[in-house]
Amino acid sequence: MPVLRTPLVPIDDGVIALRRCAQTDLGAFEAAAQPGGNDGIWVIPVAGGPAGQLAAHVSSWPVGPALAIARSADDQLVGIVYFTVRGAGSVELSYGVAPAHRGQGIATRAARLAAAWALREGWDRVELRIADSAAASRRVAVKAGFAEAGRVRTRVASAGGEFEDCLYVMRR
């Protein structure tokens, strides 16, 4: 099984870049900590407030890399992508875009860039697991080039339960 390491240089399409989280992102994590700032849970909450959030993302996420989605023009953090190894040759991609930056195609670009990178890194399959109620995320999956592949049950320990989601897949 390939190893998914945080890329050393940004993955950039000229509009957005996927890069390591940096100290300059602290302001965005502070904004996410404010009421309504993490609407739609674009940042997975961790202990320690914004500083703890930044530290967790800089050191890489426990289950795989977490990459900042930044605008190429000014390097402003506008979202995050997360990776979780799901099995031999398969990695799950999760994404979130800050509320003020939604509806601009950022999630579609980020999903496309992140999936292409993971496939280049040797993974055979990139999965998206999306709730039925997340119509916008399902549209992102299709626009980014993922194919609907049925349904999947996922145990989420932090939420204390099991969830059935729509499964979208991109293959090498």
Number of C-alpha atoms within 10 A of each C-alpha: 11 14 12 18 12 18 14 8 10 17 19 17 13 9 14 25 25 29 22 23 22 15 10 12 19 18 15 17 21 16 14 22 17 11 8 11 18 20 16 12 15 19 22 11 15 14 9 11 14 21 16 15 20 23 18 18 23 19 14 18 16 11 12 18 20 27 28 29 31 25 19 16 10 9 16 17 26 22 24 25 22 21 23 19 19 14 10 11 15 22 24 20 22 20 23 25 26 24 17 10 13 14 11 10 14 22 29 20 21 30 24 18 18 24 28 17 16 23 18 11 14 15 22 17 19 26 25 25 22 21 15 12 10 12 11 12 20 21 12 19 25 14 16 19 16 22 16 16 13 10 15 13 12 12 11 10 8 6 8 8 9 11 14 14 18 18 20 22 22 21 15 12
